[in-house]
Amino acid sequence: MFTGLIREMATVESFQNGELKLKAKFKPKIGDSIAVNGVCLTVTKLNQNGFSLKVAKETAQIVPPQKFANQVHIEPAMQMGDRLEGHIVQGHIDCIGEIVDIKKFKDGVDYYIKVPKEQIKFIVPKGSIAIDGVSLTVNEVFNNSFRLTIIPHTIENTLFKTYKIGSKVNIETDMFARYIAHFLSHSKDKNGMGWGEIDAISMSY
């Protein structure tokens, strides 16, 4: 589990045969979980100036190779007792989004990101979302896109400063929104119990 607060910008030294080799200051242990641009990966090797991670075939089928190139966001998994200052991020990419518009203002920048329409139900105004592993708040939701307002500090210290119209980004929607949507779609059991009945039972305790 992660928080969406980036520890460091690491440099990709190579990515081939499912092995991602990073140059980084952070020193993990073999077997540690590290989110790389929001993707939860396992450390398999320690190198002189960084470490290597394994990228599974299923992950490679979802995440485009350019998300494992140049510079990447990295965040080690939370440990028991750590403060949760972002939001709960699992490191499981739901879809790939595309930046379709960028509007600059004095105190920030609006990014408009298009996603597959079936993912919109998991994106909530003022809710949380992880973009390339960065914990952010959704400002506005449309039919198949949403708007984020990013402050200058976040832009300067993340890959957002490199994003252009057409850039692809890894997206993990809010875990709680996914669970609620799944529960609602299966809210009727064989006895006909739905949200009303479940709420009444909860209120009785």
N, C-alpha and C positions, 0 to 999 in steps of 0.2 A: 504494500500500500504506500502511496505517495501523497504529497500535499500540493504539488503544482508550483512549488517555489524552487526556482532553478539554482543549483549549487554552483555551476560553472559552465562556461562555454568551452567545450573540448574540440579538438581538431581531429578529423578523420585521416588516419594515415593510409588505411586500405580497407576495402570491403570486397572479399572474394570467397567463394565456396562456403558461404554462410558464416564466415568469420569477420567480425567488425573490429578493427584495431584502432584504438583511440590514443591520442596524446593528451594527457590531462595531469593536473596537479593533485587531484583527489586520489587517495590510495585505498582502494577497496581490498577485500579478501576474496579468494577464489570461492565461488558459490554465491557471492552477494548478488542481490537484485539491484539493477541500475535502470532508471528510465532514461532512454535516449530519444530525444524529441517526442517524449510521451510514451514510448514503447518500452514495456518492461522486458529486460533482457538479463541473462545470467553471465556473470564474470567467469571466464574459463581459463584465463591465463594472465599472469602479471608480467609486464614488460618493464624495461629500464625507465621509460618516461611515460608510462601509462598502463593500459590493460586491454585485453581482448574479450569480446563477448560473442555468444552464439545467437544467430538469427535463424529461427526455425523457418521451414519452407512455407508454412501457412502464413507466417508474418510477412515474408517476402512477397507473397501473392497479394497481400492487402496494401502494404506500404510501398510506395514507389522508391526505386533505388536512390533517387536524388535526395531523399530524406536521410540517407546515411552517407552524405558527402559533405566535403568542406567543413564547416563548423556545425556543431550540434549542441543542443541543451542537454545537460545531464543532471540527474537528481538521484541520490541514493535512497533506498527504501527507508521508511520511517522505522524508528526503534521504539520499544515500549518506553513511555515517559516523555517522548518528544512532544513539543507543542504543535497543535494543528492550526497553522496560520493561514493556509490557503483553503482548499476543500479536499474531500476524500477523492483521490485519483487512483484508479486500479492499474493503469498502464496498459489497458486493452483498447486498441483503436477501433472505433465504431465505423468510421468512414473517412474518406479524404475530401476535404473542402477546397474550394477555389476562391481566391480573392478576386472579386469582380469590380470593386470600386474602393478608392482611398480618398478621403477628404481631410485636408489638413486645417487645423484651427490654431489659435494662439496658444491654448493650454492643452492640446492633445491632438490625436488623429483618429478619425473614424475609419474602421475597416469593415467592409461589407463582404461577407463570406457565403458563398453558395454551397449547399449540401444536397445530397439525394433527398427527395421530397419525403420519403418515409422516415427520415431522421428528425424532421421538424417537430414532431410530437414530443421528442425528448429534450427540446431546447425551449427554455422558459424565460420570458422577460424578467430581468433582475435575478435570474438563476445563475448557477455556476457552469463553466465549461472549460475544458483544457484544450489549448491550441498549441500543438507541438510540445505538449507537456507543461505549458504555462497556465496557471490557474487565473481565470478571468471571469468577469461578470458580463452577462448578456444585457445589452441595452434595449434592443428592439428585435422582434421576430416577424418575418414576412412569410409568404407562401413557401418559398424554397431557399430562403437565405436569412441571415441575421446580421445585426450591427453591433460592433464592439467599439468602445471609446478607450484608447490606450494613452496613458499619460507619458510625458517625455522620459521620465526615469525608466519605465519599463521598456520603451522603445530603444533607448540607448544601451540597455544592458541585456537585450535579447536579440533573437534573429528578426524581430519585427522591423528593425532598421533596414533589413535587406529585402523585405517583401515588396513585391510589385503587383500590379494587376496581372492576373494569370498565375501567380504563385500558388503552389499546392501546399496544403497544411494537413497535418494529422489532427483528427478531432476525436476526443472522447467526451461524450455527453454526460450529463449529471447522473451518477449511479442511482440516486433515489428516484429521479424521474423515470429511469428505465424500469426499476422495480415496481413503481406504482402503475405504470402503463401495462406491464406484464400482469400484475395482479388484477387490474380492472378488466383486462381481456379474458381472465379466467375467474371472474368474480362469482359466477353461478356454479355451485356444485350440484350433486345429484339431488340434494334436499332443497334446492332453490335458494340457498343462502347467498345474499348479496351484500353490498356495502351497508345498506340500512340495518340489516340484521347484525352484521359484524360490529357496527358502531354502537348499537344498543347493548350488545354483550360487553363491549369495552367499557361503556359508561356505568355498567352495573357493578364494576369492581371498585 
